[in-house]
Amino acid sequence: MTIPGDKTFDGNVTILRNLEVQQDSSLEASVHLTALATAVFGAGRSENLIPYSDNYAHWAKQRIAVTGAVAYDGGTYTDETAAANDSTANDMHLLPATVEVDDAYYFGGSVPWRSMVLNVGQAGDGDWTLVWEYWNGSAWTELSNVHDGTNGFRNAGEGWIHFDLPSDWQECEVASISAYWIRARVSSVTTTNTQPLGTQAWLHDVDFTWDGTGPDGQTCQVLHFRGAQEESQASYEADLGTDLDDRTFVFSVWVKGSATGIYLELLDAVGSDVVEVHPTEDGWVRAWVRRTCPEGAGTKLWCRIRADWGHVATWRCQLEEAEVPGVPVYTSGAAASVSIVPSVMYLQGDYGGNFANFTPPQGREGALLVARDYNSTNPGHRLYVFSGGQWRYVDLTS
């Protein structure tokens, strides 16, 4: 790192990184550079008001109606789509009263999907085994990594069913309904004591998997947007318990991927602020949206990630009361946490070479920003410090 000119800082000095002085290594020069390191790496306060910040299991995923629901009993197909899309109790015949091998229930969506919720009104009781299958264009094939939260239709209430998205899934017709179908087929049965009946089924238009790798090298979640609705969304509700009027909050998340039409939205009881996000497969980018709550905003905020279609890896969803996001804070439990840590941001993109087209975001005192211009002709790295009401930078050299 090259630091031109004189730098003077007041206050205690703490070295948080190894510091090599590549100039006259007098005591005065060393003290000045060490103080700069303290100002850059040791200032700032970050908080995260989202519990379980890296786990979308605690977010509300958008539910959509099934395109088709069909019961199959010994050669007879019965269209139960209307029953699956209303809340009438026990009007879906998930299996017959007497279960036989190859009896099945079919669920269909208008686009490929990988998760659903099934509300079992009457839990089944008996000894049968289900195999979950999809149509690959020529045959029904077993799905991979199936999680059946209904335990083969034996658990009453809402159960989450999800599976790996097949790469060769083909649309087909079942009971004259064209859709992307899966089926739960009976592969073996010994006894039937109680017939399982369903109340309602929903597909998830957005779901997630634990198959990404975050900036810290650890496993992170990937959001999958199906596009069955005009916009898919995942939403988190934060009830802060106090009046939000005239207070400013920022919702941020690190993203990487190929999804299209991505937006971050921060809402209160009056309205919302929205920003469009343009992630790439090349590297992680931190996206954020800020909202100053007006009069009558209430006590709740909603953080939303919306998209039209595709996949995006995400890391460290964060909600803070601040003008700009601070350093990412991981919250692993039900209570959100606050940490006294450096305020750090990282931005990267093709900024025209030598940062010709780069404009830093709004800053706050003590904030640190590392920027990378990966322009093919004139790439570079810069370290920015927000001090005295403005961004100040040095170019970084290897």
N, C-alpha and C positions, 0 to 999 in steps of 0.2 A: 504494500500500500504506500502510495506517495502522498505526502501531506505538505503542500507548498505553503510558504509564508509562516509568520509567527502565530502560535496558538497559545492563548493564556486562559486558564481556568482556575476558579477559586474553589476552596473546599477540600474535604478529605480525599485522599487518593487511594483507590483500590485497584489492583491489577487483576482482571478477570480473564486475561488471555496472555500468552507469551508475547512479549513485545521486543522487537529487534529494531534498534535505531541505526539506520543506514546513513548516517551523517556524523557531524561532530558530536561524539557521545559525551558531551559535558553533562554535569549534573543538571544544569538548567534545562538543556534540551530534553533530557530523559524525563524530568519531572513534568514538563509541558506535555510531552507525548503520552505519558502515563495518565495524566488528568483527562486527556482527550479520550483515551480508551475507557475511563470510568464514565464519562458523560455519555458515550455511545452505547456501552454494553450494560451499564448499571442503573439506568434510570427508567422510570415508567411503572404503571400499574395496569394489570389486565384482569378482567373478570369474565366469567362465562355463566350466563343465566340459564343455559340449557343443560339440564341433567342428562346423563348418558350421551354425551355430545357426539360420540361416533357410532351410535346404534339407532338405526331407523325403525327398529321394532317398537320404539316408544313414540314414533310419529304417526299421524293419521294418514293412511294411504287412501287414495281415491278409489271408491267402489263404483263399479258400473254393472249394468244389467248383463246377464248372460244372453248370448245370441240364440242359444238353444239348450234345452234340457229334455232328455228322452229316456224313458224307462224301457228296458228290454227284458221280456219274460217269455222264455221258451219259443222264440220265433216271432213274437208280436212286439212292434215298436209303438210306444205311446208318447205323443208329444206333450210334455209337461212344462213347456217354456213359460206359459202364463203363470202357472203355479210357482215356478222357481223365482219369478220376478215380483211376486206379491208377498204379503206378510201373513197370509192365511196359514194357520198352524196345520202341520201334518198333511199337506196336500201333495207332497212329492213322495212317490213310492220308490224309495232308493233301492230296495230289493223286494221281491215278492213275499207273500205270506209264508210260502214254503220255498226255501232257497234251493236252487239247483245249480250245478256246474254250468258255466257260461251265461248265467243271468248277469245283467250289467246295467249300469247307469252311465249316460253320456252327458258331458258338459261341453259346450261350444262357445267360442269367442270369434269376433269378426276379424281379429288380427292375432298373430301368435302371442301367447301369454305364458306366464310361468307360475302364477299363484292365484288362489281363490279363497273365499271364505264360504263355508257351508254351515247353515244353522240346522242342526239335527233336532227336530221337535220331540220325536219318540226314539229313544236309543234302542238299537237292536240288541238282541240277546241270542247268542248261538255260536256254533263253532264253524266258521267259514273263513276262507282266506281270499283277499282281494289282490289282484294285480292291476296296476295302473298303466294304461297303454295309450299310444297315439298312432295316427295314420301317417305312414311315410311315403305314400303314393302307390304302394303295392301291397302292403300288409300292415296289420296292427302289431306294434312293436313296444316292448316294455320301456317305460320312462326311466331315466336315471336319477338317483338320489332323491327319491320321493319322500317327503315328510307328510304324513297323514295325521293331522290333528284330531280327526274324528275316530281314530282307532277302528277303521273298517266299518264306520257308521254305528259304532257301539257307544260313543260318548255323546251325551245330550249337550245342547248349546252350540255356540259358534266354534268351529274348528278351522284352523288355517291349513291349507293344502298347498304345497309348492314342490317344484321339481326343476331339474336342469332343462333349459330350453333346447329342444331338439333342432339340429341344424338342417334336417331333411323333412321337417314337418310339412305336410301338404293339406290343403283344404279339400274337403270331401262333403258328400251329402249323407245325412242320417235323417230318416223320416222326412225326406224332401227339404231339409234345411241345410244350406251350404254354410260351413263354418270350419274353423280349426278346432277339431274335436279331441278330447281325451275321454277315456272310459275307465270305470272301475268294474272289472270283470271278476266273477267268482271263479277261482281256479280249483278250489276244493271245498267241500262242505260235509259236515257230519250231522249237525242238529240245527234246527231253527226253533227258538222258543218265543221270540218277540220280533215282529217285522219292524225294520228301521224305516222311519218316515221323516221327511225333511220339510222345513218351513220356508226357507229362502236360500238363494245362492247368489254370490256376487263374484265377479272377477276383479282383480286388482289391475288398474291401468298403469300403476307404477309399483315396482317392487325392488328388492335389493338382494345382493349376494355378497359373501365375504371372500371375494377372489381378487381384490385389488391390492396394490402395494403402495403405501403412503410415502410422503417425502422422508419420513423417519425410518423407512425400510420395513415397517411393521405392516401386518395385514390391515386393509381398510375396506370399506364397503363400496360397492358399485351400484348406482341407481340405474334401473332399466325402465325407460319410458316406452309404453306400448303404442300410444297414438290412437287408441280406440275412441277417445274423446278428442275434441278440438285441441285441448291442452291437458296433459297429465300433470298431477301435482302431488307432492308430499308436504304435509303441513305440521308444524309444532305450535301448540298453544302454551304461552307462558303467562301465568297469572301472577303479577308482581305484588298484588295486594295493596298497592298504594296508588294514588292519583298520578296519572302520567302527563297531565297538562304541562306544556312548555318544557318538557324534558326531551333530550335527544338520545336516540338509540341507534346502534349499528348492528346489522346482521351480516356475518361473513362466513365464507366457506372456501376451502381450497378445492379446485376442480381440475380434472384432466380427462379428456375423452372426446367422443365424436358425436354426442347428442346435438340435435339442431333445435333452434328456437328456445334456448334456455333463458329463464328469467329468475332473478331473486326478488322476492317481494316481502315487505315488512308492513303489516297492517295493524291498525288499532280500530276502535269502535267508530271512528269518523271516516277514515279512508286509508290510503296506502301510498307507499313509494315503491317504484319498480325500476330495476336496471336489467339490461340485456347482457348476457355473459357469452363470451366466445372462447371456449376452451379448445385446446388442441391435444394431439397425442404426443407432442414433442416434450412437454414439461408441465409442471404444476403452476397454476395461476391462482392467486387469491382474489376472489370476487366479493364485493360487499355493497350493501345498500343502507342508506342512512335515512332516518325519519325523525323530524321534530314534531312531537305530538301536539295537536291543537287543543283548544278548550273542548271538553266533553269527550276526550279520548278514552276515558274509562280506566280500568286497571289491568287490562289484558293486551298482550301483543301476540300476533301470529306470524311465524316465520315460514315462508313458503319457497319451495324450489319447483318451478314449472318448466315443462319442455314439451315439444311436439313429438319427438321420436328419438330413439337411440340410447346410448349408454354413456354414463359419465362416472368416473371414480371421484369420490369426495373424501375430504379429511378435515376434521376439526370444525364442525358447525359451531358457530359462536354468536351469542347475543350479549352486547355490552351497552352500558350507558356511557356513551362517548361520542366524539365527533368522527373519529376514525378507529378502525380496529387495532387492538394491541396484539401482543404476542399470543399465539395459539395456546389455549388452556384446555387441557383434557379433563373432563368430568366423568368419573367412572361410576358414580352412585346416584342415588335419588336426589341428593342435595347438590345444587350447583356450587362451584367453588370460586374463590378469589385468590389470586397469586400476586405477590410483589415480584415482578420479573421485568426484564427489558421489554420495551415496546418495539417489536420487530415486524417489518413487512418485507415481502419479497415479490418483485414483479419482473416478468420477462416477456419478451416479444421482439419482433423485428421493428425497431424504432428508426429505421432509415440509415443506420450507421452513425457511430459516435453520438448516439442519442439525439439525433437531429429532430425527431418528431416525438420525443418523450416529454410528458408533463407530469410531474409528481402529483399525487392526490393531496387533498387538504391535510395539513399536518397538525400536530400538537406538540408542545414543548417536550423535548426528550425523546421523541419518536425516532426510530431508526428504520431506514429503508435501504435494502440492497436491490439494485436493478441490474438486469442483464439485457444487453442488446445483442441478439444473435443474428444480426445482419451478416450476410455472407461476405461482404466486402470489407466492412469496418466494424467487426464485433467489439464488444467491450463490457466491462463491469464497473459499476459505480456504487460508492457508499454515501448515502445521504443522511444528514442529521438535521432535525428541525430545531433550530435554535434562534432565539431572538425574533421570533415571529416569521421566520422564513427557512426554506430548505437550503442547506449548505452541503457541498459534495466534494469528494475526492475521487479520482480515477484509481481503480485497483489494478495492480500489475502482478504478474506471476513471479 
